[in-house]
């Protein structure tokens, strides 16, 4: 893996790794609500920056 000639080879290694790992991945519970979490975190960060 350390003899990468160009970025195309890196993309192939990443794609192969993801395809191998995909069957072991599980769906995140409540994934539909992730945008709500993102907004809440952004609001909290902005509030902290003002204090």
Backbone atoms as SQL, in Angstrom:
CREATE TABLE atoms (id INTEGER PRIMARY KEY, chain TEXT, resi INTEGER, resn TEXT, atom TEXT, x REAL, y REAL, z REAL);
INSERT INTO atoms VALUES
  (1, 'A', 1, 'UNK', 'N', 0.800, -1.199, 0.000),
  (2, 'A', 1, 'UNK', 'CA', 0.000, 0.000, 0.000),
  (3, 'A', 1, 'UNK', 'C', 0.844, 1.266, 0.000),
  (4, 'A', 2, 'UNK', 'N', 2.138, 1.167, 0.218),
  (5, 'A', 2, 'UNK', 'CA', 2.916, 2.395, 0.261),
  (6, 'A', 2, 'UNK', 'C', 3.481, 2.789, -1.100),
  (7, 'A', 3, 'UNK', 'N', 3.226, 2.023, -2.138),
  (8, 'A', 3, 'UNK', 'CA', 3.721, 2.345, -3.477),
  (9, 'A', 3, 'UNK', 'C', 2.606, 2.906, -4.345),
  (10, 'A', 4, 'UNK', 'N', 1.998, 3.979, -3.909),
  (11, 'A', 4, 'UNK', 'CA', 0.935, 4.610, -4.690),
  (12, 'A', 4, 'UNK', 'C', 1.576, 5.478, -5.751),
  (13, 'A', 5, 'UNK', 'N', 1.204, 5.257, -6.984),
  (14, 'A', 5, 'UNK', 'CA', 1.800, 6.047, -8.055),
  (15, 'A', 5, 'UNK', 'C', 1.050, 7.346, -8.291),
  (16, 'A', 6, 'UNK', 'N', -0.253, 7.342, -8.043),
  (17, 'A', 6, 'UNK', 'CA', -1.033, 8.564, -8.229),
  (18, 'A', 6, 'UNK', 'C', -2.304, 8.480, -7.388),
  (19, 'A', 7, 'UNK', 'N', -3.118, 9.511, -7.471),
  (20, 'A', 7, 'UNK', 'CA', -4.324, 9.555, -6.648),
  (21, 'A', 7, 'UNK', 'C', -5.350, 8.518, -7.084),
  (22, 'A', 8, 'UNK', 'N', -5.332, 8.099, -8.352),
  (23, 'A', 8, 'UNK', 'CA', -6.272, 7.070, -8.800),
  (24, 'A', 8, 'UNK', 'C', -6.087, 5.781, -8.007),
  (25, 'A', 9, 'UNK', 'N', -4.851, 5.433, -7.731),
  (26, 'A', 9, 'UNK', 'CA', -4.583, 4.218, -6.954),
  (27, 'A', 9, 'UNK', 'C', -5.142, 4.365, -5.540),
  (28, 'A', 10, 'UNK', 'N', -5.004, 5.532, -4.954),
  (29, 'A', 10, 'UNK', 'CA', -5.555, 5.769, -3.616),
  (30, 'A', 10, 'UNK', 'C', -7.064, 5.614, -3.612),
  (31, 'A', 11, 'UNK', 'N', -7.721, 6.158, -4.638),
  (32, 'A', 11, 'UNK', 'CA', -9.179, 6.027, -4.733),
  (33, 'A', 11, 'UNK', 'C', -9.590, 4.563, -4.843),
  (34, 'A', 12, 'UNK', 'N', -8.830, 3.778, -5.583),
  (35, 'A', 12, 'UNK', 'CA', -9.150, 2.350, -5.708),
  (36, 'A', 12, 'UNK', 'C', -9.007, 1.637, -4.374),
  (37, 'A', 13, 'UNK', 'N', -7.951, 1.966, -3.603),
  (38, 'A', 13, 'UNK', 'CA', -7.761, 1.343, -2.292),
  (39, 'A', 13, 'UNK', 'C', -8.887, 1.726, -1.336),
  (40, 'A', 14, 'UNK', 'N', -9.269, 2.996, -1.350),
  (41, 'A', 14, 'UNK', 'CA', -10.358, 3.453, -0.476),
  (42, 'A', 14, 'UNK', 'C', -11.660, 2.770, -0.864),
  (43, 'A', 15, 'UNK', 'N', -11.952, 2.698, -2.149),
  (44, 'A', 15, 'UNK', 'CA', -13.183, 2.054, -2.610),
  (45, 'A', 15, 'UNK', 'C', -13.201, 0.580, -2.229),
  (46, 'A', 16, 'UNK', 'N', -12.092, -0.105, -2.408),
  (47, 'A', 16, 'UNK', 'CA', -12.028, -1.520, -2.051),
  (48, 'A', 16, 'UNK', 'C', -12.217, -1.714, -0.553),
  (49, 'A', 17, 'UNK', 'N', -11.624, -0.836, 0.245),
  (50, 'A', 17, 'UNK', 'CA', -11.767, -0.933, 1.704),
  (51, 'A', 17, 'UNK', 'C', -13.206, -0.706, 2.137),
  (52, 'A', 18, 'UNK', 'N', -13.857, 0.301, 1.549),
  (53, 'A', 18, 'UNK', 'CA', -15.250, 0.581, 1.905),
  (54, 'A', 18, 'UNK', 'C', -16.173, -0.553, 1.486),
  (55, 'A', 19, 'UNK', 'N', -15.946, -1.114, 0.311),
  (56, 'A', 19, 'UNK', 'CA', -16.779, -2.234, -0.133),
  (57, 'A', 19, 'UNK', 'C', -16.614, -3.444, 0.778),
  (58, 'A', 20, 'UNK', 'N', -15.410, -3.651, 1.283),
  (59, 'A', 20, 'UNK', 'CA', -15.174, -4.775, 2.190),
  (60, 'A', 20, 'UNK', 'C', -15.822, -4.534, 3.550),
  (61, 'A', 21, 'UNK', 'N', -15.812, -3.294, 4.028),
  (62, 'A', 21, 'UNK', 'CA', -16.344, -2.981, 5.358),
  (63, 'A', 21, 'UNK', 'C', -17.856, -2.781, 5.362),
  (64, 'A', 22, 'UNK', 'N', -18.445, -2.484, 4.218),
  (65, 'A', 22, 'UNK', 'CA', -19.867, -2.126, 4.153),
  (66, 'A', 22, 'UNK', 'C', -20.807, -3.157, 4.774),
  (67, 'A', 23, 'UNK', 'N', -20.621, -4.454, 4.566),
  (68, 'A', 23, 'UNK', 'CA', -21.555, -5.415, 5.177),
  (69, 'A', 23, 'UNK', 'C', -21.558, -5.380, 6.705),
  (70, 'A', 24, 'UNK', 'N', -20.495, -4.900, 7.312),
  (71, 'A', 24, 'UNK', 'CA', -20.413, -4.848, 8.777),
  (72, 'A', 24, 'UNK', 'C', -20.941, -3.538, 9.349),
  (73, 'A', 25, 'UNK', 'N', -21.327, -2.614, 8.487),
  (74, 'A', 25, 'UNK', 'CA', -21.838, -1.325, 8.951),
  (75, 'A', 25, 'UNK', 'C', -23.337, -1.426, 9.208),
  (76, 'A', 26, 'UNK', 'N', -23.789, -0.686, 10.209),
  (77, 'A', 26, 'UNK', 'CA', -25.216, -0.659, 10.523),
  (78, 'A', 26, 'UNK', 'C', -25.760, 0.737, 10.310),
  (79, 'A', 27, 'UNK', 'N', -27.069, 0.812, 10.051),
  (80, 'A', 27, 'UNK', 'CA', -27.711, 2.107, 9.854),
  (81, 'A', 27, 'UNK', 'C', -27.805, 2.827, 11.201),
  (82, 'A', 28, 'UNK', 'N', -27.601, 4.115, 11.184),
  (83, 'A', 28, 'UNK', 'CA', -27.679, 4.931, 12.393),
  (84, 'A', 28, 'UNK', 'C', -29.148, 5.107, 12.768),
  (85, 'A', 29, 'UNK', 'N', -29.483, 4.825, 14.028),
  (86, 'A', 29, 'UNK', 'CA', -30.847, 5.032, 14.498),
  (87, 'A', 29, 'UNK', 'C', -31.203, 6.512, 14.414),
  (88, 'A', 30, 'UNK', 'N', -32.426, 6.792, 14.060),
  (89, 'A', 30, 'UNK', 'CA', -32.952, 8.163, 13.970),
  (90, 'A', 30, 'UNK', 'C', -32.164, 9.032, 12.993),
  (91, 'A', 31, 'UNK', 'N', -31.659, 8.431, 11.928),
  (92, 'A', 31, 'UNK', 'CA', -30.865, 9.195, 10.968),
  (93, 'A', 31, 'UNK', 'C', -31.658, 10.335, 10.338),
  (94, 'A', 32, 'UNK', 'N', -33.005, 10.214, 10.345),
  (95, 'A', 32, 'UNK', 'CA', -33.820, 11.277, 9.762),
  (96, 'A', 32, 'UNK', 'C', -33.680, 12.574, 10.551),
  (97, 'A', 33, 'UNK', 'N', -33.305, 12.473, 11.819),
  (98, 'A', 33, 'UNK', 'CA', -33.225, 13.648, 12.683),
  (99, 'A', 33, 'UNK', 'C', -31.823, 14.252, 12.744),
  (100, 'A', 34, 'UNK', 'N', -30.891, 13.759, 11.950),
  (101, 'A', 34, 'UNK', 'CA', -29.530, 14.295, 11.966),
  (102, 'A', 34, 'UNK', 'C', -29.461, 15.781, 11.609),
  (103, 'A', 35, 'UNK', 'N', -30.256, 16.284, 10.661),
  (104, 'A', 35, 'UNK', 'CA', -30.222, 17.734, 10.399),
  (105, 'A', 35, 'UNK', 'C', -30.617, 18.557, 11.626),
  (106, 'A', 36, 'UNK', 'N', -31.557, 18.062, 12.421),
  (107, 'A', 36, 'UNK', 'CA', -31.951, 18.744, 13.652),
  (108, 'A', 36, 'UNK', 'C', -30.778, 18.794, 14.631),
  (109, 'A', 37, 'UNK', 'N', -30.067, 17.689, 14.754),
  (110, 'A', 37, 'UNK', 'CA', -28.887, 17.652, 15.619),
  (111, 'A', 37, 'UNK', 'C', -27.820, 18.614, 15.113),
  (112, 'A', 38, 'UNK', 'N', -27.626, 18.656, 13.816),
  (113, 'A', 38, 'UNK', 'CA', -26.626, 19.552, 13.230),
  (114, 'A', 38, 'UNK', 'C', -26.941, 21.007, 13.549),
  (115, 'A', 39, 'UNK', 'N', -28.200, 21.394, 13.419),
  (116, 'A', 39, 'UNK', 'CA', -28.590, 22.772, 13.736),
  (117, 'A', 39, 'UNK', 'C', -28.404, 23.070, 15.219),
  (118, 'A', 40, 'UNK', 'N', -28.743, 22.111, 16.081),
  (119, 'A', 40, 'UNK', 'CA', -28.596, 22.314, 17.522),
  (120, 'A', 40, 'UNK', 'C', -27.126, 22.500, 17.896),
  (121, 'A', 41, 'UNK', 'N', -26.259, 21.716, 17.296),
  (122, 'A', 41, 'UNK', 'CA', -24.825, 21.842, 17.579),
  (123, 'A', 41, 'UNK', 'C', -24.304, 23.185, 17.075),
  (124, 'A', 42, 'UNK', 'N', -24.707, 23.580, 15.871),
  (125, 'A', 42, 'UNK', 'CA', -24.259, 24.866, 15.321),
  (126, 'A', 42, 'UNK', 'C', -24.719, 26.018, 16.203),
  (127, 'A', 43, 'UNK', 'N', -25.951, 25.959, 16.691),
  (128, 'A', 43, 'UNK', 'CA', -26.465, 27.003, 17.580),
  (129, 'A', 43, 'UNK', 'C', -25.671, 27.045, 18.876),
  (130, 'A', 44, 'UNK', 'N', -25.383, 25.885, 19.441),
  (131, 'A', 44, 'UNK', 'CA', -24.626, 25.828, 20.689),
  (132, 'A', 44, 'UNK', 'C', -23.216, 26.387, 20.504),
  (133, 'A', 45, 'UNK', 'N', -22.591, 26.079, 19.391),
  (134, 'A', 45, 'UNK', 'CA', -21.234, 26.576, 19.130),
  (135, 'A', 45, 'UNK', 'C', -21.254, 28.088, 18.967),
  (136, 'A', 46, 'UNK', 'N', -22.234, 28.607, 18.233),
  (137, 'A', 46, 'UNK', 'CA', -22.329, 30.055, 18.051),
  (138, 'A', 46, 'UNK', 'C', -22.583, 30.753, 19.379),
  (139, 'A', 47, 'UNK', 'N', -23.416, 30.174, 20.221),
  (140, 'A', 47, 'UNK', 'CA', -23.708, 30.757, 21.530),
  (141, 'A', 47, 'UNK', 'C', -22.448, 30.795, 22.390),
  (142, 'A', 48, 'UNK', 'N', -21.664, 29.730, 22.353),
  (143, 'A', 48, 'UNK', 'CA', -20.426, 29.690, 23.138),
  (144, 'A', 48, 'UNK', 'C', -19.428, 30.717, 22.635),
  (145, 'A', 49, 'UNK', 'N', -19.375, 30.941, 21.336),
  (146, 'A', 49, 'UNK', 'CA', -18.416, 31.891, 20.774),
  (147, 'A', 49, 'UNK', 'C', -18.727, 33.323, 21.179),
  (148, 'A', 50, 'UNK', 'N', -19.990, 33.630, 21.451),
  (149, 'A', 50, 'UNK', 'CA', -20.359, 34.979, 21.854),
  (150, 'A', 50, 'UNK', 'C', -20.111, 35.222, 23.335),
  (151, 'A', 51, 'UNK', 'N', -19.998, 34.183, 24.133),
  (152, 'A', 51, 'UNK', 'CA', -19.784, 34.355, 25.587),
  (153, 'A', 51, 'UNK', 'C', -18.328, 34.378, 25.938);
